[in-house]
């Protein structure tokens, strides 16, 4: 079975960004965070396919 979700740390590493950026700015940049759990124990994760699609979109916007 393939991995469907990435943790915040995995997402940050994949994007070559800081963990703080993922928590603070990823949602504003267009990445959809998924929250598992409630309150302080909630885990933020990102769908791998959506992160990959977002990267491709950013490359197109940058002319790459």
C-alpha positions in Angstrom: 0.0 0.0 0.0 1.3 3.4 -0.9 1.5 6.2 1.6 -1.3 8.7 1.1 -0.5 11.3 3.7 2.7 13.1 4.7 3.4 14.6 8.1 4.4 18.2 8.5 8.1 17.3 8.7 7.9 15.0 5.6 6.0 17.8 3.7 8.7 20.4 4.7 11.5 18.1 3.6 9.7 17.3 0.3 9.2 21.0 -0.4 12.7 22.0 1.0 10.9 24.4 3.3 11.0 24.8 7.1 8.5 23.1 9.4 7.5 26.5 10.6 6.7 27.5 7.0 4.4 24.5 6.6 2.5 25.3 9.8 2.3 29.0 9.1 2.1 29.5 5.3 1.2 26.2 3.5 -2.5 26.8 3.8 -2.2 30.3 2.4 0.0 29.1 -0.4 -2.8 26.7 -1.5 -1.9 23.4 0.2 -4.8 21.8 2.0 -3.9 20.6 5.5 -5.9 17.7 7.0 -6.3 17.7 10.7 -6.5 14.3 12.5 -7.6 14.5 16.1 -8.8 17.4 18.2 -7.3 20.2 20.1 -3.6 20.3 21.0 -3.2 16.6 20.1 -4.4 17.2 16.5 -1.9 16.1 13.8 -1.6 18.1 10.6 -1.0 16.1 7.5 -1.0 16.7 3.8 -2.1 14.4 1.0 0.9 13.3 -1.0 -0.9 13.5 -4.4 -2.0 17.1 -3.6 1.5 18.2 -2.5 2.9 16.8 -5.7 0.2 18.5 -7.8 0.9 21.8 -6.0 4.6 21.5 -6.8 3.9 20.9 -10.5 1.5 23.9 -10.5 4.2 26.1 -8.9 6.7 25.0 -11.5 4.3 26.0 -14.3 3.7 29.4 -12.7 7.4 29.9 -12.4 7.8 29.1 -16.1 9.6 25.8 -15.4 
